[in-house]
Amino acid sequence: MGADHTIAPDALAKLQDEQARRVKAKIDWKDGDAVLALARAGKEKALADALNQHFFRHPFAEVAKQLEADEAAGKLPSWMAPATSNLPALQGPAIEVVSLDDELDAAE
């Protein structure tokens, strides 16, 4: 897997756990770099161009790279900087984490 387009370690661990559990329907996966390499090896220029345009060189991908670089350098993005207003701080998480583990278990 490439350094820029890898699968997050926690996601990879879940994929590996699920792969070990599967008996009838085996699963496998590829990260973005591996899919792009397959497209290039198969001389699928249109597919490689689409992957580059919509994933690797998409503005959101560029923002993600910058956020990772800033985090590695110890910088806080402006939207994470402490607020300077007199409004009270938000209580509780802004994002709810949802698990699909039960749905995966039921699918077997």
C-alpha positions in Angstrom: 0.0 0.0 0.0 1.2 3.5 -0.8 1.9 6.1 1.9 -0.7 8.6 0.6 -3.7 6.5 0.1 -3.6 3.8 2.7 -6.5 2.3 4.6 -6.7 3.7 8.2 -5.2 1.2 10.7 -8.5 0.8 12.6 -10.4 0.1 9.4 -7.7 -2.3 8.2 -8.0 -4.2 11.5 -11.8 -4.5 11.1 -11.3 -5.7 7.5 -8.8 -8.3 8.6 -11.1 -9.5 11.5 -14.0 -9.8 9.1 -11.8 -11.6 6.5 -10.9 -14.2 9.2 -14.5 -14.7 10.2 -15.8 -15.2 6.6 -16.1 -18.8 5.6 -18.5 -18.9 2.6 -18.0 -15.5 1.1 -14.3 -14.6 1.2 -13.5 -10.9 1.1 -10.4 -9.0 0.0 -9.7 -5.3 -0.5 -7.3 -2.9 -2.3 -6.3 0.6 -1.3 -6.5 3.5 -3.7 -2.9 3.1 -4.9 -3.4 -0.6 -5.6 -6.6 0.1 -7.6 -4.8 2.8 -9.6 -1.8 0.4 -10.3 -4.3 -2.2 -11.6 -5.9 0.4 -13.9 -2.5 1.4 -15.2 -1.3 -2.2 -15.6 -4.4 -3.0 -17.6 -3.9 0.1 -19.7 -7.3 1.4 -18.5 -6.5 5.0 -19.2 -10.1 6.3 -18.7 -10.3 4.5 -15.3 -6.9 5.8 -14.2 -7.9 9.3 -15.3 -11.2 9.1 -13.4 -9.4 7.8 -10.2 -6.9 10.7 -10.4 -9.5 13.3 -11.1 -12.1 12.2 -8.5 -9.9 10.8 -5.7 -6.2 11.4 -5.8 -6.1 15.0 -7.2 -9.6 16.0 -6.1 -9.7 19.3 -4.0 -10.9 17.3 -1.0 -8.0 14.9 -1.3 -5.6 17.9 -1.4 -7.3 19.3 1.7 -6.9 15.9 3.5 -3.2 15.8 2.6 -2.7 19.3 4.0 -4.6 18.4 7.2 -2.4 15.4 7.6 0.8 17.5 7.1 -0.4 20.1 9.5 -1.3 17.5 12.1 2.2 15.9 11.7 3.7 19.3 12.2 1.6 19.9 15.3 -0.5 22.7 13.8 -4.2 23.1 14.5 -6.5 23.8 11.5 -8.2 27.2 11.9 -11.6 25.5 12.4 -10.2 23.6 15.4 -8.6 26.7 17.1 -10.2 27.8 20.3 -13.1 30.1 19.8 -12.7 33.8 20.7 -16.4 34.5 21.1 -18.3 34.8 24.4 -20.7 32.1 23.4 -20.7 29.0 25.6 -18.7 25.9 24.4 -20.7 23.1 22.8 -21.5 20.3 25.1 -21.0 16.7 24.0 -19.6 15.3 20.8 -20.5 17.0 17.5 -20.4 13.7 15.6 -22.2 10.5 16.6 -20.2 7.3 15.8 -22.4 4.5 14.4 -21.3 0.9 14.2 -22.4 -1.5 11.5 -21.1 -4.6 13.3 -24.5 -6.0 14.0 -25.5 -5.7 10.4 -22.3 -7.4 9.3 -23.0 -10.2 11.8 -26.5 -10.7 10.5 -25.4 -10.9 6.9 -23.5 -14.1 7.5 
